Amino acid sequence: MGKEQNTLAYTLKRCKKYNNDTFQMFAKGCNYCSKYGNGKIYSISGTSDKYPSMMTIPEDLVIGRCPHCDRAISFGVHFPELEDLDKPLSNSEVKQLERPRGKTMANNSLITLNCPNCGSQLEVNSTEMKTNCKYCGTQILIKDFITERRIDKNDKIKALEDLVNNAANNGDYAKAYKYSEDICKLDSSNENLVKMNLFGFMAGKIDFNSSLLDDLYSFSPDEHRSYLSRILGAVNTRKQNELDKALKIANEQRRRTEAAQINNKYTPVIFQINTEINKMKQKRCKCGHMLEYNENVCPNCGMNYGDYQTELTRIKKEKNKKMVKLGIIIGVPVVIAIVVFAFVYNANLVNNINTAIDSKNYSKAEQLIDGYQEANPTRTDVYELYADLYLAENNPEKAIEKLEEGVRRVSSSGKKDLQNKIDAIKQEYNLE
C-alpha cells in the first residue's frame, strides 16, 4: 500500500490535488497514539462507509505529536487502488497513478454545509481549506464545519467554565453548581464531577462527607487551597445564616437548643476543613524557597526538609539552654541585691520608727508603721512596733488589740511570740 508520511495539512493538500478522500495516520509511540495512528485510514468528508471520519481523530493528535509519549505523528495520502497489490508500487508507478487521478473530481469529496451569514446551502469540496458563499460572498473555513461538533463542545465547556468561575467568585454557589452540572453533561470527567460535587455542597445541595476533601488532592496545590478557602467560607456563611434564623425564635429554651444543635452540626466540619488548610500550608526551606505540602526535598538547594526541621529543633534547644544560663548569671545577683536592699530598707525603717517613738513623735511613728504594715501585713515585728507605740502612749488596751490582730494574720511561728507579749502586757497592767 503506497504511503507518504507528512503533516496533516500537507497531506490534505495532496488529497485535494489527487481528488482523494482518504488518508492514513502513522504513529509508533504509546498505546494512545498507536490506537489511532497505526496505519489507520480516515475519510476527509466523513461520507465513507468503509473508513471512519477524520473527525474521530482526537484534537491533541492532529497537531502531529502525541501529548503522552511526545512521539511524532505523520500522515500520508491513501490510494484505494493499491490495497489489493501483492507488493508496493515503485515511485515511477505511483507517479503514473497520480497523474490521471489529478484530472477528475471525486464525488465523495463533496460535502454540504450552510453559510453562517445567509444560511444558504452550499456544496463544497471537503479537501479545500476555505471557500466563498456564492450568494453573499462570505468567506467560509471548511475545516471549521468538518470539526463543528468538536469545536462547539469545547466552546460551550469554556463558556460554562467562565460562568462557573464568575458565579463562584460572587459567592453564588447555586449558579456555579447548575453550570457545573451542564459541563458534566458535555464532559463527565472525574475533575468536572469533583467540581460539581464541591459546588453542590457549597450550595447546600449535597451533605458534607470527608470524600469531598479527599477528592481535592486530584487538583494542583494552588487549586486545592483555593477550594478549601471557598468551602470554609461557604460553611461559615451557612452556619451564620442558620444561627441568625434561630435567634428569631421567641421561646428562649427552643432558641438555645436550636443554636446548640447548629454549633454541634458545624463545629466538626469546620475543624476538619481547618485541619486540611493547615496541612496544605507551604513550608519555607532554609534557602527561602517555599515547598508544597508534599515536597520533602527542596528543588532549589536540594536540602531535605526533615533534616532542616531537625536542625531548627537543635538550634532552638541550644538557644533555650543559653537563655537559662544567662538568666541564672543575671538573675541570681539581681535577686540577692533585691533581698539585701529589702533587708537594709526594713532595718532602716524600723530604726526610724523606734527613734520617732523615743522622741515622742507618735503621729510620725504611727504613719511609718502603717506604711510598713501595708507592705508587710504578715510580719510579726509590725504588730510588735504597734504595741510599743501604744504602750508609749500609755494605751495598753489598744496595744493588746493590735497584737491580737497580728495573731490572726501572721504565720504560726509568729503567733506564739505575739501571744506571749499579750500575756506579759496583761500581767504588767493587771488586765484580764
MARVEXRO-413150 format. One record per residue: x, y, z of N, C-alpha, C in turn; residue in one letter. Coordinates in steps of 0.2 Angstrom, whole numbers, plus 5000, padded with zeros to 4 digits. Each point is the difference from the previous one (the first is absolute). Layout:
<recs>
n.X n.Y n.Z ca.X ca.Y ca.Z c.X c.Y c.Z type
X Y Z X Y Z X Y Z a
...
</recs>
This chain:
<recs>
n.X n.Y n.Z ca.X ca.Y ca.Z c.X c.Y c.Z type
5004 4994 5000 4996 5006 5000 5004 5006 5000 m
4999 5005 4995 5005 5006 5000 4998 5004 5006 g
5005 5004 5002 4999 5005 5005 5006 5005 5000 k
4998 5006 5002 5005 5005 5001 4999 5004 5006 e
5005 4999 5005 4999 5003 5006 5001 5008 5000 q
4996 5004 5003 5000 5007 5001 4996 5003 5005 n
4999 5006 5000 4995 5004 5004 4993 4999 4998 t
4995 5001 5004 4994 4999 4998 4998 5005 4995 l
5002 5007 5001 4998 5005 4995 5003 4998 4993 a
5006 4998 5000 5004 4998 4993 4996 4995 4997 y
4998 4995 5004 4997 4994 4997 4993 5002 4998 t
4996 5004 5003 4994 5002 4997 5000 5004 4994 l
5006 5004 4999 5001 5003 4994 5001 4995 4994 k
5004 4995 5002 5001 4995 4995 4994 4996 4998 r
4996 4999 5005 4993 4996 4999 4996 5005 4995 c
5000 5006 5001 4997 5005 4996 5002 4999 4993 k
5007 5000 4999 5003 5000 4994 4998 4994 4996 k
5000 4994 5003 4999 4994 4997 4992 4998 5000 y
4996 5005 5003 4993 4998 5000 4999 4994 5004 n
5003 4999 5006 5000 4994 5004 4996 5002 5007 n
4996 4996 5002 4996 5001 5006 5003 4997 5006 d
5005 4996 5000 5003 4996 5005 5007 5001 5001 t
5002 5000 5007 5007 5000 5001 5002 4995 5006 f
5006 4999 5001 5002 4996 5006 5004 5004 5005 q
5000 4997 5006 5003 5003 5006 5005 4995 5003 m
5006 5002 5001 5005 4996 5002 5003 5002 5007 f
5001 4996 5005 5002 5001 5007 5004 4994 5003 a
5006 5001 5002 5003 4994 5003 5002 5002 5007 k
4995 5001 5004 5002 5003 5007 4996 4996 5005 g
4996 5003 5005 4996 4997 5005 4994 4997 4997 c
4996 4997 5005 4994 4996 4998 4995 5006 4998 n
5000 5006 5002 4995 5005 4999 5001 5002 4992 y
5006 5002 4998 5001 5002 4993 5000 4994 4995 c
5002 4994 5002 5000 4995 4996 4993 4997 4998 s
4996 5001 5005 4993 4998 4999 4997 5004 4994 k
5002 5006 4999 4997 5004 4994 5004 5000 4994 y
5007 4999 5002 5004 5001 4994 5004 4995 4998 g
4998 4993 5001 5004 4995 4998 4998 4998 4992 n
5001 5005 4996 4999 4999 4993 4992 5000 4999 g
4996 5003 5004 4993 5000 5000 4998 5005 4994 k
4995 4998 4996 4997 5004 4995 4994 5004 5002 i
5000 5007 4998 4995 5004 5002 4997 5003 4994 y
4993 5002 5000 4997 5004 4995 5000 5007 5001 s
5001 5004 4995 5000 5008 5002 4993 5002 5000 i
4996 4998 4996 4993 5002 4999 4996 4997 5006 s
5002 4994 5002 4996 4997 5005 4994 4996 4997 g
5000 4999 4993 4994 4997 4997 5002 4993 4998 t
5006 4997 5001 5002 4994 4999 4996 4995 5004 s
4998 4994 4997 4997 4995 5004 5005 4995 5003 d
5006 5001 4997 5006 4995 5002 5004 5003 5005 k
5002 5006 5000 5005 5003 5004 4997 5006 5005 y
5002 5000 5006 4997 5005 5004 5002 5007 4998 p
4996 5005 5002 5001 5007 4999 5007 5003 5003 s
5003 5005 4997 5006 5003 5003 4998 5003 5007 m
4993 5002 5001 4998 5003 5006 5001 4995 5006 m
5001 4994 4999 5001 4995 5005 5007 5001 5003 t
5004 5003 4997 5007 5001 5002 5000 5005 5006 i
5003 4998 5006 5000 5005 5006 5004 5006 4998 p
4998 5006 5002 5003 5006 4998 5007 5001 5002 e
5002 4997 5006 5007 5000 5002 5005 4996 4996 d
4997 4996 4995 5004 4996 4995 5001 5003 4994 l
4995 5004 4997 5001 5003 4994 5005 5005 4999 v
5003 5002 5005 5006 5005 5000 5006 4997 4998 i
5000 4993 5000 5006 4997 4998 5005 4997 5005 g
4998 5000 5007 5004 4998 5005 4996 4998 5006 r
5001 4994 5002 4996 4997 5006 5001 5003 5006 c
4995 5002 5004 5001 5004 5006 5002 4995 5006 p
5000 4994 4999 5002 4995 5005 5007 4998 4999 h
5002 4998 4994 5007 4997 5000 5004 5005 4996 c
4998 5005 4997 5003 5005 4997 5004 4998 4993 d
4997 4994 4997 5002 4998 4994 4997 5003 4994 r
5003 5001 4995 4998 5003 4994 4994 4996 4996 a
4995 5003 4998 4995 4997 4996 5000 5002 4993 i
5000 4996 4995 5000 5002 4993 4993 4997 4996 s
4999 5003 4994 4994 4999 4997 5002 4999 4992 f
4997 4996 4997 5001 4999 4993 4994 4999 4996 g
5000 5001 4993 4994 4999 4996 4999 4993 4999 v
4994 4998 5000 4998 4993 4999 4997 4999 4993 h
5003 4995 4996 4997 4998 4994 4996 4993 5000 f
4994 5000 4999 4996 4994 5001 5002 4995 4994 p
5003 5003 4995 5002 4995 4994 5006 4996 5002 e
5003 5002 5006 5006 4996 5002 4999 4994 5005 l
4994 5000 5002 4998 4996 5006 5001 4992 4998 e
4999 4998 4994 5000 4993 4998 5006 4998 4997 d
5005 5004 5000 5007 4998 4997 5004 4996 5004 l
5004 4995 4997 5004 4995 5004 5006 5004 5003 d
5002 5005 4996 5006 5004 5003 4999 5007 4998 k
5003 5005 5004 4999 5007 4998 5003 5002 4993 p
4997 5005 4998 5002 5003 4993 5006 5003 5001 l
5004 5001 4994 5006 5004 5000 4998 5007 5000 s
5005 5005 5001 4999 5007 5000 4997 5002 4993 n
5003 4997 4994 4998 5002 4994 4992 4998 4999 s
4999 4994 5002 4993 4997 5000 4995 5005 5003 e
5002 5002 5006 4996 5004 5004 4998 5007 4996 v
5006 5003 4997 4999 5006 4997 4995 4999 4994 k
5001 4994 4996 4995 4999 4995 4993 4999 5002 q
4999 4998 5006 4993 4999 5003 4998 5007 5002 l
5004 5004 5003 4998 5007 5002 4997 5004 4995 e
5003 5000 4994 4999 5004 4994 4992 5000 4998 r
4998 4994 4999 4993 5000 4998 4995 5002 5006 p
5002 4998 5006 4996 5002 5005 4999 5007 5001 r
5005 5004 4998 5000 5008 5001 4995 5003 4995 g
4998 4996 4995 4996 5003 4994 4992 5001 5002 k
4998 4995 5004 4993 5000 5002 4998 5002 5007 t
4994 5001 5001 4998 5002 5007 4996 4994 5003 m
5002 4998 5006 4997 4994 5003 4993 5002 5003 a
4995 4997 4999 4993 5002 5002 5000 5000 5008 n
5004 4995 5003 4999 4999 5007 5004 5005 5004 n
5004 5005 4997 5003 5005 5003 4995 5006 5001 s
4994 5000 4997 4995 5005 5001 4996 5000 5006 l
5000 5005 5004 4995 5000 5006 4996 5006 4999 i
4994 5000 5004 4995 5005 5000 5001 5004 5007 t
5000 5007 5000 4999 5004 5006 4996 5006 4999 l
4998 5003 5005 4997 5007 5000 5004 5006 5001 n
4999 5005 4996 5004 5006 5001 4998 5003 5007 c
5005 5002 5004 4999 5002 5007 4997 5007 4999 p
5000 5004 4995 4997 5007 4999 4993 5000 4997 n
4999 4997 4995 4994 5000 4996 4996 4994 5001 c
5003 4994 5002 4996 4994 5001 4999 4996 4994 g
5003 5002 4994 4999 4996 4994 5004 4994 5000 s
4997 4994 4997 5003 4994 5000 5005 5000 4994 q
5006 4997 5002 5006 5000 4995 5003 4993 5000 l
5002 4999 4994 5004 4993 4999 5007 5002 4998 e
5004 4998 5005 5007 5002 4999 5005 4993 5000 v
5006 5001 4998 5005 4995 5000 5003 5000 5007 n
4999 4994 5004 5003 4999 5007 5007 5001 5000 s
5004 4999 4995 5007 5001 5000 5003 5007 4999 t
4995 5004 4999 5002 5007 5000 5000 5003 5007 e
5005 5005 5001 5000 5003 5006 4995 5005 5001 m
4998 5004 4995 4995 5005 5001 4996 5001 4993 k
4995 5004 5000 4996 5001 4994 4996 5006 5002 t
4997 5003 4995 4995 5006 5000 4993 4998 4999 n
4996 5003 5003 4992 4999 4999 4999 5003 4993 c
4997 4996 4996 4998 5003 4993 4994 5004 5000 k
4997 5001 5006 4994 5004 5001 5001 5007 5003 y
5004 5000 5006 5002 5006 5003 5007 5002 5000 c
5004 4995 4998 5007 5001 5000 5004 4999 5006 g
4997 4998 5005 5003 4999 5007 5006 4994 4999 t
5006 5002 5003 5005 4995 5000 4999 4995 5005 q
5000 4993 4998 4999 4995 5005 5006 4995 5001 i
5002 4999 5006 5005 4995 5001 4997 4993 5001 l
5001 4996 4995 4997 4993 4999 5002 4996 5006 i
5006 5000 5002 5002 4996 5006 4996 5001 5006 k
4998 5006 5001 4996 5002 5006 4993 4996 5000 d
4997 4999 4994 4994 4996 4999 5001 4992 5001 f
5006 4998 4997 5002 4993 5001 5000 4998 5007 i
5003 5005 5005 5001 4998 5007 4995 5004 5004 t
4994 5002 4997 4995 5004 5003 4998 4998 5007 e
4999 4993 5000 4997 4998 5007 5005 5000 5005 r
5007 4999 4998 5005 5000 5005 5001 5007 5003 r
5000 5005 4995 5002 5007 5002 4994 5002 5004 i
4994 4999 4998 4994 5002 5004 5001 4998 5007 d
5001 4993 5001 5001 4997 5007 5005 5004 5004 k
5006 5001 4997 5005 5003 5004 4998 5007 5002 n
4997 5004 4995 4998 5007 5001 4995 5000 5005 d
4995 4996 5000 4995 5000 5005 5003 4998 5007 k
5005 4995 5001 5003 4999 5006 5004 5006 5003 i
5003 5003 4995 5004 5006 5002 4996 5006 5003 k
4994 5001 4996 4996 5005 5002 4996 4998 5007 a
4999 4994 5001 4997 4998 5006 5005 5000 5006 l
5006 4999 4999 5005 5001 5005 5001 5007 5002 e
4999 5004 4995 5001 5008 5002 4994 5002 5004 d
4994 4997 4999 4994 5001 5004 5001 4997 5007 l
5002 4994 5000 5002 4997 5007 5004 5005 5004 v
5006 5002 4997 5005 5004 5004 4997 5007 5002 n
4996 5003 4996 4997 5006 5001 4995 4999 5006 n
4996 4995 5000 4995 4999 5005 5003 4998 5007 a
5005 4996 4999 5004 4998 5006 5003 5006 5004 a
5003 5004 4995 5004 5006 5003 4995 5005 5003 n
4994 5000 4998 4994 5004 5003 4997 4997 5006 n
5002 4994 5001 4997 4996 5006 4993 4997 4998 g
4998 5000 4994 4994 4997 4998 5001 4993 4998 d
5001 4995 5005 5001 4993 4999 4995 4996 4997 y
4994 5003 5000 4994 4996 4997 5001 5000 4993 a
5001 5006 4997 5002 5001 4993 5006 4996 4998 k
5005 5001 5004 5006 4996 4998 4999 4992 4999 a
4996 4998 5005 4998 4993 5000 4996 4998 4994 y
4995 5005 4998 4996 4998 4994 5004 5000 4993 k
5005 5005 5000 5004 5000 4994 5005 4994 5000 y
5002 4998 5006 5004 4994 5000 4997 4994 4998 s
4993 4999 5002 4996 4995 4997 5000 5000 4992 e
4999 5006 4998 5000 5000 4992 5007 4998 4997 d
5005 5002 5003 5007 4998 4998 5000 4992 5000 i
4998 4997 5005 5000 4993 5001 4996 4996 4995 c
4995 5003 4998 4996 4997 4994 5004 5000 4994 k
5004 5005 4999 5004 5000 4994 5007 4996 5001 l
5003 5000 5006 5006 4996 5001 5000 4998 5007 d
4998 4994 5002 5000 4997 5006 5007 4997 5003 s
5005 5004 4999 5006 4998 5003 5000 5001 5007 s
5005 4996 5003 5000 5000 5008 5001 5007 5002 n
5004 5004 4997 5002 5007 5003 4993 5004 5000 e
4996 4999 4994 4994 5004 5000 4995 4998 5005 n
5000 4993 5001 4995 4997 5005 5002 5003 5007 l
5006 5000 5002 5003 5002 5006 4997 5007 5001 v
5002 5005 4995 4998 5007 5001 4992 5000 5001 k
4996 4996 4996 4993 5001 5001 4998 4998 5007 m
5003 4995 5003 4998 4998 5007 5002 5005 5005 n
5006 5003 4999 5002 5005 5004 4995 5006 5000 l
4999 5003 4994 4995 5005 5000 4993 4998 5002 f
4998 4994 4999 4994 4997 5003 5000 5001 5008 g
5005 4998 5003 5001 5000 5007 4999 5008 5002 f
5004 5004 4997 5000 5007 5002 4994 5003 4999 m
4996 4998 4995 4993 5002 4999 4995 4997 5004 a
5002 4995 5004 4995 4997 5005 4996 4995 4997 g
5002 4997 4994 4997 4995 4996 5002 4993 5002 k
5006 5000 5003 5003 4993 5002 5003 5001 5007 i
4999 4995 5004 5002 5000 5007 5008 4999 5000 d
5003 5002 5005 5007 5000 5001 5002 4992 5001 f
5006 4998 4997 5003 4994 5002 5008 5001 4998 n
5004 4996 5004 5007 5001 4999 5003 4998 4993 s
4996 4997 4996 5002 4998 4993 5000 5007 4996 s
4996 5005 5002 5001 5006 4996 5007 5003 5001 l
5003 5000 5006 5006 5002 5001 5006 4996 4997 l
4998 4993 5000 5005 4995 4997 5001 5002 4993 d
4994 5001 4997 5000 5001 4992 5004 5006 4998 d
5002 5005 5005 5003 5006 4998 5008 4999 4998 l
5002 4994 5003 5007 4998 4998 5001 4998 4993 y
4995 5000 4996 5001 4999 4993 5002 5007 4996 s
4999 5005 5004 5001 5007 4997 5008 5002 5002 f
5002 5006 4997 5006 5002 5001 5000 5003 5008 s
5006 5001 5003 5000 5003 5007 4996 5007 5000 p
5001 5004 4995 4997 5007 5000 4992 4999 5000 d
4998 4996 4995 4993 4999 5000 4997 4997 5006 e
5004 4995 5003 4998 4996 5006 4999 5006 5005 h
5004 5004 5001 5000 5005 5006 4994 5005 4998 r
4999 5002 4994 4995 5004 4998 4993 4997 5001 s
4999 4994 4999 4994 4997 5001 4998 4999 5008 y
5006 4998 5003 4999 5000 5008 4998 5006 5003 l
5003 5006 4997 4998 5007 5003 4992 5001 4998 s
4998 4998 4994 4993 5001 4998 4995 4996 5004 r
5002 4994 5001 4996 4995 5004 4999 5003 5007 i
5006 5002 5003 5000 5003 5007 4995 5006 5000 l
5001 5004 4996 4996 5006 4999 4992 4999 5000 g
4999 4995 4995 4993 4998 4999 4997 4997 5007 a
5004 4996 5003 4997 4996 5006 4999 5006 5006 v
5005 5004 5000 4999 5006 5006 4994 5004 4998 n
4999 5001 4994 4994 5004 4998 4993 4996 5001 t
5000 4994 4998 4994 4996 5001 4999 4999 5008 r
5005 4999 5004 4999 5000 5007 4997 5006 5003 k
5003 5006 4998 4998 5006 5002 4992 5002 4998 q
4999 4998 4994 4993 5001 4998 4995 4996 5004 n
5002 4994 5002 4996 4995 5004 4999 5003 5007 e
5006 5003 5003 5000 5003 5006 4995 5006 5001 l
5001 5004 4994 4996 5006 5000 4992 4998 5000 d
4999 4995 4996 4993 4997 5000 4997 4998 5007 k
5005 4996 5003 4998 4998 5007 4999 5005 5005 a
5004 5006 5000 4999 5005 5004 4993 5003 5000 l
4997 4999 4995 4993 5003 4999 4995 4996 5004 k
5002 4994 5002 4995 4996 5004 4998 5004 5006 i
4994 5000 5002 4997 5004 5006 5002 4996 5006 a
4999 4994 5000 5001 4996 5006 5007 4999 5002 n
5002 5003 5006 5008 5000 5001 5003 4993 5000 e
4996 4995 5003 5002 4993 5001 5001 4997 4993 q
4995 5001 4996 5001 4997 4993 5005 5004 4996 r
5001 5006 5001 5005 5004 4997 5007 4997 5002 r
5001 4999 5006 5007 4998 5002 5001 4993 4998 r
4995 4996 5000 5001 4993 4997 5001 5000 4993 t
4997 5004 4996 5001 5000 4993 5007 5002 4998 e
5003 5006 5004 5006 5002 4999 5006 4995 5002 a
4998 4996 5005 5005 4995 5002 5001 4995 4995 a
4994 4998 4997 5000 4995 4995 5004 5002 4994 q
4999 5006 4998 5003 5003 4994 5008 5000 5001 i
5002 5002 5006 5007 5000 5002 5003 4993 5000 n
4996 4995 5003 5002 4993 5000 5001 4997 4992 n
4996 5003 4996 4999 4997 4993 5006 5003 4996 k
5002 5006 5001 5006 5003 4996 5007 5000 5003 y
5000 5000 5007 5007 5000 5003 5004 4994 4997 t
4998 4994 5000 5005 4995 4997 5002 5001 4993 p
4995 5002 4996 5001 5002 4993 5006 5005 4999 v
4999 5006 5004 5004 5005 4999 5007 4998 5003 i
5000 4996 5005 5007 4997 5003 5003 4996 4995 f
4997 4996 4996 5003 4996 4995 5002 5004 4994 q
4997 5005 4998 5002 5004 4995 5006 5004 5002 i
5000 5003 5006 5006 5003 5002 5006 4996 5001 n
4999 4994 5002 5006 4995 5000 5003 4999 4993 t
4995 4999 4995 5003 5000 4993 5004 5006 4998 e
4997 5006 5002 5003 5006 4998 5007 5000 5003 i
5001 4998 5006 5007 5001 5003 5004 4994 4997 n
4997 4995 4998 5004 4995 4997 5003 5002 4993 k
4996 5004 4997 5002 5002 4993 5004 5006 5000 m
5002 5003 5006 5004 5006 5000 5007 4999 4997 k
5003 5005 4997 5007 4999 4997 5005 5000 5006 q
5006 4997 4999 5005 5000 5005 5006 5004 4997 k
5003 5004 5004 5006 5004 4998 5006 4996 5001 r
5004 4999 4995 5007 4997 5000 5005 5005 5003 c
5006 4997 5002 5005 5004 5003 5002 5005 4995 k
5000 4999 4993 5002 5004 4995 4995 5006 4999 c
4994 4999 5003 4995 5005 4998 4994 4997 4995 g
5002 4995 4997 4995 4997 4995 4994 4997 5004 h
4994 5001 4997 4994 4998 5003 4998 4993 4997 m
5000 4995 5004 4998 4993 4998 4993 4998 5001 l
4997 4996 4996 4993 4998 5000 5000 4995 5006 e
4994 4999 5002 4998 4995 5005 5003 4993 4999 y
5001 4998 4994 5002 4993 4999 5007 5000 4997 n
5004 5006 5001 5007 5000 4998 5004 4999 5006 e
5005 4995 5000 5005 4999 5005 5007 5003 4998 n
5001 5000 4994 5007 5002 4998 4999 5007 4996 v
5004 5005 5002 5000 5006 4997 5003 5000 4993 c
4996 5002 4995 5002 5000 4993 5006 5005 4998 p
5000 5005 5005 5004 5006 4999 5007 4998 5003 n
5001 4998 5006 5006 4998 5003 5001 4993 5001 c
4995 4996 5000 5001 4993 5000 5000 4997 5008 g
4999 5005 5004 4999 4998 5007 4994 4996 5002 m
5001 4995 5004 4994 4996 5003 4997 5004 5005 n
4993 5001 4999 4996 5004 5005 5000 4997 5007 y
5000 4993 5000 5000 4997 5007 5007 5002 5004 g
5005 4999 4996 5007 5002 5003 5000 5007 5002 d
4997 5005 4996 5000 5007 5002 4996 5001 5006 y
4994 4996 5001 4996 5001 5006 5004 4997 5006 q
5004 4995 4999 5004 4997 5006 5005 5005 5002 t
5003 5003 4995 5005 5005 5002 4997 5006 5003 e
4994 5002 4998 4997 5006 5004 4998 4998 5007 l
4998 4994 5001 4999 4998 5007 5006 5000 5004 t
5005 4998 4997 5007 5000 5004 5002 5007 5002 r
4999 5004 4995 5002 5007 5001 4996 5003 5005 i
4993 4999 5000 4996 5003 5005 5001 4997 5007 k
5002 4994 5001 5002 4997 5006 5006 5003 5003 k
5005 5001 4996 5007 5003 5002 4998 5008 5002 e
4996 5003 4996 4998 5007 5002 4997 5000 5007 k
4995 4995 5001 4997 5000 5007 5005 4999 5005 n
5005 4996 4999 5005 4998 5005 5004 5007 5002 k
5002 5003 4994 5003 5006 5001 4996 5006 5004 k
4994 5000 4999 4996 5005 5003 4999 4998 5007 m
4999 4993 5002 5000 4998 5007 5007 5002 5004 v
5005 4999 4996 5007 5002 5003 5000 5007 5002 k
4998 5004 4994 5000 5007 5001 4996 5003 5006 l
4994 4996 5000 4995 5002 5005 5003 4999 5007 g
5004 4994 5001 5003 4999 5006 5005 5005 5002 i
5005 5001 4995 5005 5005 5001 4998 5007 5002 i
4994 5002 4997 4998 5007 5001 4995 5000 5006 i
4996 4994 5000 4994 5000 5005 5003 5000 5007 g
5004 4995 5002 5002 4999 5006 5003 5006 5004 v
5005 5004 4997 5002 5006 5003 4994 5005 5001 p
4996 5000 4995 4994 5005 5001 4996 4998 5006 v
4998 4994 5000 4996 4998 5006 5004 5001 5007 v
5006 4999 5000 5004 5001 5006 5000 5007 5002 i
5001 5005 4995 5000 5007 5001 4993 5002 5002 a
4995 4997 4997 4993 5002 5003 4999 4998 5007 i
5002 4994 5002 4999 4998 5007 5004 5004 5005 v
5007 5002 4998 5004 5004 5004 4997 5007 5001 v
4997 5003 4994 4997 5006 5000 4994 5000 5005 f
4996 4995 4999 4994 5000 5004 5002 4999 5008 a
5005 4996 5001 5002 5000 5007 5002 5006 5003 f
5005 5004 4996 5003 5006 5002 4994 5005 5001 v
4995 5000 4995 4995 5005 5000 4996 4999 5007 y
4998 4994 5001 4995 4998 5006 5004 5002 5006 n
5006 4998 5000 5004 5002 5006 5000 5007 5002 a
5001 5004 4995 5001 5007 5000 4993 5003 5002 n
4994 4997 4997 4994 5002 5002 4998 4999 5007 l
5002 4994 5003 4998 4998 5007 5004 5005 5004 v
5006 5001 4998 5005 5005 5004 4996 5007 5001 n
4998 5002 4994 4996 5007 5000 4994 5000 5004 n
4996 4994 5000 4994 5000 5004 5002 5000 5008 i
5005 4996 5002 5002 5000 5007 5003 5007 5002 n
5003 5004 4995 5003 5006 5002 4994 5005 5001 t
4995 4999 4996 4994 5005 5000 4996 4998 5007 a
5000 4994 5002 4996 4998 5006 5004 5003 5006 i
5007 4999 5000 5004 5003 5006 5000 5007 5000 d
4999 5004 4994 5000 5007 5001 4993 5002 5001 s
4995 4996 5001 4993 5001 5001 4996 5003 4994 k
5003 4999 4994 4997 5002 4994 4995 4995 4998 n
4994 4999 5004 4996 4994 4999 4997 5000 4993 y
4997 5005 4998 4997 5001 4993 5004 4997 4995 s
5007 5003 5000 5004 4998 4994 5002 4992 5001 k
5000 4998 5006 5002 4993 5001 4994 4995 4998 a
4994 5002 5001 4994 4997 4998 4999 5000 4992 e
5002 5005 4997 5000 5001 4993 5005 4995 4997 q
5006 5000 5003 5005 4995 4997 4998 4993 5001 l
4997 4998 5006 4998 4994 5001 4994 4998 4995 i
4996 5004 4999 4994 4999 4995 5003 4998 4993 d
5005 5004 4998 5003 4998 4993 5004 4994 5000 g
5003 4998 5006 5004 4994 5001 4995 4994 5000 y
4994 5001 5003 4995 4994 5000 4997 4999 4993 q
4999 5006 4997 4997 4999 4993 5004 4996 4995 e
5007 5001 5001 5005 4996 4996 5001 4993 5003 a
4999 4999 5006 5002 4994 5003 4994 4998 5005 n
4994 4998 4998 4995 4999 5005 5000 4994 5004 p
5005 4995 4998 5000 4994 5004 5007 5000 5004 t
5004 5005 5001 5006 5000 5004 4998 5001 5007 r
5003 4997 5004 4999 5000 5008 5002 5007 5003 t
5006 5002 4997 5003 5006 5003 4995 5006 4999 d
4996 5000 4995 4995 5006 4999 4996 5001 5006 v
4997 4994 5002 4995 5001 5006 5004 5001 5006 y
5006 4998 5001 5004 5001 5006 5001 5008 5000 e
5002 5003 4994 5001 5007 5000 4994 5004 5002 l
4994 4998 4998 4993 5003 5002 5000 5000 5007 y
5001 4994 5003 5000 4999 5007 5004 5005 5004 a
5007 5000 4998 5004 5005 5003 4998 5007 5000 d
4997 5002 4994 4997 5007 4999 4995 5001 5005 l
4995 4995 5000 4994 5002 5004 5002 4999 5008 y
5004 4996 5002 5003 5000 5007 5003 5006 5002 l
5004 5003 4995 5003 5007 5001 4995 5005 5001 a
4994 4999 4997 4995 5005 5001 4996 4998 5006 e
5002 4995 5003 4996 4998 5006 4993 4997 4999 n
5000 4996 4994 4993 4998 4998 5001 4992 4999 n
5001 4996 5005 5001 4993 5000 4994 4996 4996 p
4994 5003 5001 4994 4996 4997 5001 5000 4992 e
5002 5006 4998 5001 5001 4992 5006 4996 4998 k
5005 4999 5004 5006 4996 4999 4998 4993 4999 a
4996 4997 5005 4997 4994 5000 4996 4998 4994 i
4996 5005 4998 4995 4999 4994 5004 4999 4994 e
5006 5004 4999 5004 5000 4994 5003 4993 5000 k
5003 4998 5006 5003 4993 5001 4996 4995 4998 l
4993 5000 5002 4996 4995 4998 4998 5000 4993 e
5000 5005 4997 4999 5001 4992 5006 4996 4997 e
5006 5001 5003 5006 4997 4997 5000 4992 5001 g
4997 4998 5006 4999 4993 5001 4996 4997 4994 v
4995 5003 4998 4996 4998 4995 5003 5000 4993 r
5005 5004 4999 5002 5001 4993 5007 4997 4999 r
5004 4999 5005 5007 4998 4999 5000 4992 5000 v
5006 4998 4998 5001 4992 4999 5000 4997 5007 s
5000 4994 5000 4999 4996 5007 5006 5001 5004 s
5006 5001 4997 5006 5001 5004 5000 5007 5004 s
4997 5005 4997 5000 5007 5003 4994 5000 5005 g
4995 4996 4999 4994 5001 5005 5002 4999 5007 k
5005 4995 5001 5002 4999 5007 5003 5006 5003 k
5005 5003 4996 5003 5006 5003 4995 5006 5002 d
4995 5001 4995 4995 5005 5001 4996 4999 5006 l
4998 4993 5001 4996 4998 5006 5004 5001 5006 q
5006 4999 5000 5004 5001 5006 5000 5007 5002 n
5001 5004 4995 5000 5007 5002 4993 5003 5002 k
4995 4997 4998 4993 5002 5002 5000 4998 5008 i
5002 4994 5001 5000 4997 5007 5004 5005 5005 d
5006 5002 4997 5004 5004 5005 4997 5007 5001 a
4997 5003 4995 4997 5006 5001 4994 5000 5005 i
4996 4995 4999 4994 4999 5005 5003 4999 5007 k
5005 4996 5001 5003 4999 5006 5003 5007 5003 q
5003 5004 4996 5003 5006 5002 4995 5005 5002 e
4995 5000 4996 4995 5006 5001 4993 4997 5004 y
5001 4994 5002 4994 4997 5004 4994 5000 4996 n
5001 4997 4994 4994 5000 4995 4998 4993 4999 l
4993 4999 5000 4998 4993 4999 4997 4999 4993 e
</recs>
